[in-house]
Amino acid sequence: VAVGYREDGINIYKISSGSQGPQHQELNVAVSALVWLSPSVLVSGAEDGSLHGWMFKGDSLHSLWLLSRYQKPVLGLAASRELMAAASEDFTVRLWPRQLLTQPHVHAVELPCCAELRGHEGPVCCCSFSPDGGILATAGRDRNLLCWDMKIAQAPLLIHTFSSCHRDWITGCAWTKDNILVSCSSDGSVGLWNPEAGQQLGQFSGHQSAVSAVVAVEEHIVSVSRDGTLKVWDHQGVELTSIPAHSGPISQCAAALEPRPGGQPGSELLVVTVGLDGATKLWHPLLVCQIRTLQGHSGPVTAAAASEASGLLLTSDDSSVQLWQIPKEADDSYKPRSSVAITAVAWAPDGSMVVSGNEAGELTLWQQAKAVATAQAPGRVSHLIWYSANSFFVLSAYENVSEWQVGLRKGSTSTSSSLHLKRVLQEDWGVLTGLGLAPDGQSLILMKEDVELLEMKPGSIPSSICRRYGVHSSILCTSKEYGLFYLQQGDSGLLSILEQKESGEFEEILDFNLNLNNPNGSPVSITQAKPESESSLLCATSDGMLWNLSECTSEGEWIVDNIWQKKAKKPKTQTLETELSPHSELDFSIDCWIDPTNLKAQQCKKIHLGSVTALHVLPGLLVTASKDRDVKLWERPSMQLLGLFRCEGPVSCLEPWMEPSSPLQLAVGDTQGNLYFLSWE
C-alpha cells in the first residue's frame, strides 16, 4: 500500500514479514495522489501539478519518469488495464496509456496525453474506472458526478451526468464489483448510483462530518471522515461497523481482502487509514480490531493507494520515501467443532454459570467459558430458563418441560460440577412455542401454539391465564417493569399484555396493533419484540430491519406517557352479564373484543443483512444478532454502533448478563455448534 504525505514524502509499507525498518529517499514536493500501475510501478501526483513514475526494486524506489508540464495540483489518480487517469484542479481529467507509463523515459515529450476530458465546472477531486475499465467516473467541487465511455480512449464519450448529486463537494468515488458507482461528499453522505439506468440507488447518512474518501471491496463499502471515523457498510446501506480510528481527520483509506490465519476458510477485510495526525493504521474493522499503528512521519497524510498483488503500503510527506514491512501475526490454530446447532443459552442469576442446549438435545454447563458438565434432554432444546441459583427448566421437542439441578462436589483441590434431571412434567399440553419467567420471578409462563398462556408455580399444576382463538402465537417476552408481552402474527402483528398484580395474579389484557409498512412492499415477519421504554416497543424483522413503535395521538403527536398501563376502554360488544371475578380465567373471545391501540413506526433502521435472531434492551445499550453471523452492540437511543463480533455461522441464540459494577457479558450460539463468550467494558 502506498500513502502520500504533505511534509515527508512517500512511505511504502509491505504487509509481510522480514523488514526491520523504512528505506529513505528525498522528494521535493507534497504528494497529493497515488496509484499502482503494477506490483512494481507506482505513479504519484503532486501539488505542483507534476506526475512522477517510480519503479519499486528490492527495498527502494527508482525514478522512471517525471512529467511537470501541468501547473495545477493533481487531486486524484486511477488506473484500468489500459489507461491511467489524472484528475486536476484545473477542471480537467487527462488520460495516458498505462503500458507507456511503466517504461523509463528521459524526456517529458515521450509521454503524450492521449485524451483530455472537459466537462466539470470546478476542480476535479477524484476519478475511478469501472471493474472492466469501460467507464470512467469523475467528480469534484461542482458537485457533479460524470460517467465517460472509454471504449475509444482517444475520444471518450460522456454518457451520463448526475448533476448536483450531493449538497457539497464530492470528495471520492469508487466502483463495486457489480458496476455500482459509490460517491462520498463533504456533506457527510455516501451515495450509490446506477449509471446504466441513470438512477440513484441509495444514500448512506451515518457520518457526522465530511466524508473524505470511499473504497469498495467485494460486498463491503468503506468510508472515512474528517472527524476520524471509519465506517463499513454493505451495499444495502447497513452500517456494519463504526470505529473512531483517528484523533483527527482521516485523509484517505485503502482496503483489501486478507486470507484468514491458520488455514481458516474465507478472508478478512483489511483497511488502512491515514490521517492528518501523521499516523498510518491497519484495521480489521469487521472484528473491531486495530492491527498496527505505523509511525515514521510527523506531517499530514494526503494520499493513499493499495496494491494487493505486491502487498505494499506507501506513505508520503514532502521530502522522503520510506518502505515498511509489517510482521505477520502468529497464526492461530483452527480446530473444527461440532456441527450441531446451538439453539438456546441462559446465564445463571449470579453470572457464574451458563447452560446451553443444542439441536440434538445435549445440555452443556459452562463455568469461566469452559464446559464442565453435559447431559441429555429429551429432544431439541428450544428454551432454557434459570429458576434459582442451581436449577433451571428446559423446553425440548416443543412439548417436554423438564427441571434440572446443578450439583457441585468439592474435592481436596477443586470443585466438580454435574447436571441431574430432577423431574419431567408429564402433561398433554400440545405444542409449546415459548417458555419464560413471570415478571415477579416466582412462576413459569408457558405459551402454546394455539395462543394460550399457562402459569406454572412450584409444586402446582399449570393453570390457564389467557386464551385466544384462531391466531398463531410466536413471541413471548416478560418484563419486570411492564408485564407479560406476547405477539400473535397474522396479516398484521397483534401485541397483547398481561399485567401482574402484587398478589401474583394476572388481571388484565391490553392489545396493540403493530403497523409495520415495509418501504419495499415485501411482507414483514417479526422475529423479535421487546419494550424499549414505557412509551415505545422495538421490533426486529426477518429482513434485518429494526422498528421503533410508539402510540400517536389523533393530532399526530407521539405519546411519551406509559402506554403499557391499564386503560379504561369500552368493549365493541359485551355479552357477559357480569364482570369477571378477580380469580376467574381471563378468557376473551370474539364476543368480548376490545379495540386494540395502534402502534406506529416512529423510526426504522436497517441493522443486519439477514433475519434478526436476538434483540436485548439493556441500560443505555441494545444488543442484536442475526443470521448474517454478526453480533452488534448499539448505543441507545442514538443507535450508534459501538461494537461488532462476527461468528463462524449464523447466530441462533444470544443472552446477555449485566450487573452495574461488572462489564457486559454475552453468551452467543451459532448454527455451526460454536458457543462464544464475549465481554464489553
PyMOL commands that set and color helices and strands:
alter all, ss='L'
color gray80, all
select helices_A, chain A and resi 98-101+108-110+261-263+285-287
alter helices_A, ss='H'
color red, helices_A
select strands_A, chain A and resi 2-5+9-14+31-38+41-46+51-57+60-67+74-79+83-88+92-97+115-118+124-129+135-140+145-149+157-162+170-175+181-185+190-194+199-204+211-217+220-225+229-234+239-244+250-259+267-275+280-284+289-294+301-307+312-316+320-325+342-347+354-358+362-367+370-376+381-388+391-396+400-410+415-425+432-437+444-448+452-456+463-467+472-479+483-489+493-500+506-515+526-533+536-541+545-551+586-587+597-606+612-618+621-626+630-635+640-646+651-657+664-670+675-680
alter strands_A, ss='S'
color yellow, strands_A
deselect
rebuild
show_as cartoon
